[in-house]
Amino acid sequence: MELDADPFLLDGSSMLDDVSGLDVVVGSTHVFPGGSAFWFDRVRLPEETARRVAKEWREWTIKFVRSGKIHVLAHPGDLVAARRLLPPFDEPEVLDFFDPLFEAMAEVGVAFELNELLSRKLPVGHFDSYPALVRRAHSHGLLFSLGSDAHRPEDVAQYEWLPALVDAVGLTTSDLWYPEALRKS
């Protein structure tokens, strides 16, 4: 199940309190902190405001990661890139910006989701530099969950960009995350 963090409380809680009985919970942040805009809204913020919102997003997401409710963080960097809250991912200060989030994910064992749909959502500079973000996550020892993020049945398990991304970053099968039930079999 993909589950959104509560964008109003910003305390790490989710839009569904009880996740017991779910095998896999993919945690998402599709809305600006405070609920003012979705990732797809055509919002352009002044640079100073954009940086503040990005920091609020990161702190909120860290709390969500540490909530114990999620196994995988959906498309990290999507919200900040889609609305250009930060420069492209290959900028050193942007990679440094993500370190606290990746450290929290590593501490609690939350995987980093790589998904096909992201290739159609990222602006050009962020798309081209996304491998740098994935490499940085990999350097923190994170595991990666692969998915199509299909919103239509015919898109399930359809991959064009993802294999090239995995190859470009140099991920191997030992870098992949699997649900607990699959790891035991």
Backbone torsions as a table, in degrees:
resi	resn	phi	psi	omega
1	MET	NA	137.2	172.1
2	GLU	-94.2	127.6	-172.1
3	LEU	-128.8	128.6	179.9
4	ASP	-86.3	144.5	170.6
5	ALA	-70.5	149.2	178.9
6	ASP	-71.8	113.4	-175.6
7	PRO	-78.2	-5.2	-179.5
8	PHE	-98.5	-44.1	-180.0
9	LEU	-74.5	-35.7	177.7
10	LEU	56.2	27.9	-177.0
11	ASP	-110.2	9.8	-178.5
12	GLY	96.4	-6.5	178.2
13	SER	-74.3	164.8	-176.7
14	SER	-117.9	173.8	-179.0
15	MET	-76.5	-5.0	175.3
16	LEU	-135.5	122.6	-175.7
17	ASP	-73.6	-44.8	-172.9
18	ASP	-100.2	110.0	177.4
19	VAL	-109.3	10.8	178.8
20	SER	-63.3	143.5	-180.0
21	GLY	88.9	-7.8	177.6
22	LEU	-91.2	131.7	-178.6
23	ASP	-71.7	-41.9	-177.5
24	VAL	-138.8	128.5	175.5
25	VAL	-118.8	120.0	177.0
26	VAL	-99.9	114.5	-176.6
27	GLY	-87.0	137.3	-176.4
28	SER	-130.2	156.9	169.3
29	THR	-132.1	97.3	-177.9
30	HIS	-99.4	-3.2	-172.5
31	VAL	-127.6	147.4	173.8
32	PHE	-59.7	148.3	173.4
33	PRO	-54.1	132.9	-176.8
34	GLY	93.6	-7.5	175.7
35	GLY	75.8	19.1	-174.6
36	SER	-78.4	-22.2	-178.4
37	ALA	-159.0	146.4	172.7
38	PHE	-85.8	165.0	-178.4
39	TRP	-58.5	-30.1	-174.9
40	PHE	-90.2	-7.5	178.4
41	ASP	-67.1	140.4	-178.2
42	ARG	-81.3	70.8	-179.0
43	VAL	-102.8	129.9	173.3
44	ARG	-119.2	119.4	-178.2
45	LEU	-107.9	147.0	172.1
46	PRO	-58.1	150.9	-173.4
47	GLU	-52.8	-44.8	-178.8
48	GLU	-63.5	-42.7	178.2
49	THR	-66.8	-41.2	179.6
50	ALA	-60.1	-43.0	179.5
51	ARG	-64.7	-39.4	178.4
52	ARG	-64.0	-44.7	179.3
53	VAL	-63.7	-40.1	178.2
54	ALA	-61.3	-42.9	178.1
55	LYS	-64.8	-40.5	176.4
56	GLU	-61.7	-42.3	177.8
57	TRP	-59.2	-47.3	-177.7
58	ARG	-61.5	-46.6	-179.3
59	GLU	-64.1	-40.5	177.2
60	TRP	-63.3	-44.1	-178.6
61	THR	-66.8	-38.2	176.6
62	ILE	-60.4	-43.5	177.6
63	LYS	-62.3	-40.1	178.9
64	PHE	-64.7	-44.2	178.1
65	VAL	-59.1	-40.5	-177.6
66	ARG	-81.8	-0.7	-177.3
67	SER	-68.4	-18.7	-177.4
68	GLY	81.6	3.9	-177.6
69	LYS	-95.0	-18.7	-172.6
70	ILE	-116.6	150.7	177.6
71	HIS	-101.6	-29.8	-173.9
72	VAL	-137.7	139.6	173.2
73	LEU	-97.3	120.1	-176.8
74	ALA	-69.2	134.3	172.8
75	HIS	29.4	62.9	178.9
76	PRO	-54.2	135.7	179.0
77	GLY	92.9	-12.5	-176.5
78	ASP	-58.4	-52.8	-175.4
79	LEU	-63.5	-43.9	-178.6
80	VAL	-70.7	-28.1	178.7
81	ALA	-81.1	-45.7	-176.0
82	ALA	-58.4	-33.8	179.3
83	ARG	-105.7	12.6	176.2
84	ARG	50.5	47.4	176.5
85	LEU	-74.3	-23.5	178.8
86	LEU	-133.1	158.8	173.8
87	PRO	-64.7	175.4	178.3
88	PRO	-54.5	158.0	-171.2
89	PHE	-68.3	-16.9	-178.6
90	ASP	-85.3	0.4	174.9
91	GLU	-73.8	129.9	-177.6
92	PRO	-53.3	-40.8	-178.6
93	GLU	-69.4	-26.3	177.3
94	VAL	-73.6	-43.5	176.5
95	LEU	-61.2	-42.1	176.3
96	ASP	-61.7	-36.8	179.4
97	PHE	-57.0	-37.1	-176.7
98	PHE	-82.0	-14.7	-176.8
99	ASP	-53.9	-47.4	180.0
100	PRO	-59.9	-36.2	177.5
101	LEU	-66.4	-46.4	-179.6
102	PHE	-65.1	-35.2	176.9
103	GLU	-64.0	-42.7	178.1
104	ALA	-64.2	-42.3	178.9
105	MET	-61.2	-43.0	179.1
106	ALA	-64.6	-40.5	-179.0
107	GLU	-60.4	-39.9	-175.1
108	VAL	-104.9	0.8	175.5
109	GLY	76.6	31.8	176.0
110	VAL	-90.1	128.8	-178.3
111	ALA	-80.9	159.4	179.7
112	PHE	-98.3	121.3	-179.6
113	GLU	-84.8	130.9	169.0
114	LEU	-109.0	125.6	179.8
115	ASN	-138.2	151.0	-175.6
116	GLU	-61.6	-40.4	-175.9
117	LEU	-61.5	-29.2	-179.6
118	LEU	-57.5	-31.3	-178.9
119	SER	-62.1	-21.7	-179.7
120	ARG	-100.3	-1.9	-177.5
121	LYS	-107.5	-23.5	-175.6
122	LEU	-79.8	137.9	172.1
123	PRO	-64.4	159.3	-173.2
124	VAL	-49.5	-55.5	-178.1
125	GLY	-60.4	-36.8	178.6
126	HIS	-74.9	-36.1	177.1
127	PHE	-61.7	-49.8	-177.6
128	ASP	-63.4	-29.6	-175.9
129	SER	-99.2	0.2	-177.6
130	TYR	-58.0	-36.5	176.7
131	PRO	-55.9	-33.1	178.2
132	ALA	-63.0	-39.3	178.4
133	LEU	-66.8	-41.5	179.8
134	VAL	-66.2	-41.1	176.4
135	ARG	-60.3	-41.0	180.0
136	ARG	-63.4	-44.0	177.1
137	ALA	-60.6	-42.1	179.3
138	HIS	-61.6	-37.6	180.0
139	SER	-65.5	-19.1	176.1
140	HIS	-88.7	1.5	177.9
141	GLY	83.8	15.1	-179.1
142	LEU	-71.4	150.1	170.4
143	LEU	-94.8	160.4	-174.3
144	PHE	-123.1	134.8	175.8
145	SER	-103.4	128.8	-179.1
146	LEU	-102.4	139.0	179.1
147	GLY	-161.0	161.3	179.2
148	SER	-86.8	-19.7	-175.0
149	ASP	52.3	40.8	-176.0
150	ALA	-66.9	135.5	175.0
151	HIS	-109.0	1.6	175.7
152	ARG	-139.6	143.3	-177.1
153	PRO	-54.2	-37.4	-177.5
154	GLU	-70.6	-10.5	179.0
155	ASP	-95.9	-5.9	179.2
156	VAL	-61.6	130.6	177.4
157	ALA	62.2	24.6	174.6
158	GLN	-98.1	117.2	-176.2
159	TYR	-126.5	126.6	173.1
160	GLU	-119.2	-51.5	-175.6
161	TRP	-85.2	-38.1	-171.6
162	LEU	-57.6	-44.8	178.1
163	PRO	-59.6	-38.1	178.7
164	ALA	-66.8	-38.7	177.6
165	LEU	-63.6	-47.1	179.6
166	VAL	-58.9	-43.9	178.0
167	ASP	-65.3	-43.5	-178.1
168	ALA	-61.7	-35.4	-178.8
169	VAL	-83.8	-22.3	-179.9
170	GLY	84.7	27.7	177.9
171	LEU	-73.1	147.6	176.5
172	THR	-121.8	176.2	-179.9
173	THR	-60.3	-27.6	179.1
174	SER	-71.8	-12.4	177.4
175	ASP	-91.3	-0.5	-175.7
176	LEU	-93.2	143.7	177.8
177	TRP	-95.6	139.6	176.3
178	TYR	-129.2	146.6	174.7
179	PRO	-57.7	148.9	-177.5
180	GLU	-50.0	-42.9	-178.1
181	ALA	-61.1	-36.0	179.1
182	LEU	-75.3	-32.0	179.9
183	ARG	-68.1	-28.2	-177.9
184	LYS	-81.1	-19.9	-176.3
185	SER	-91.3	NA	NA
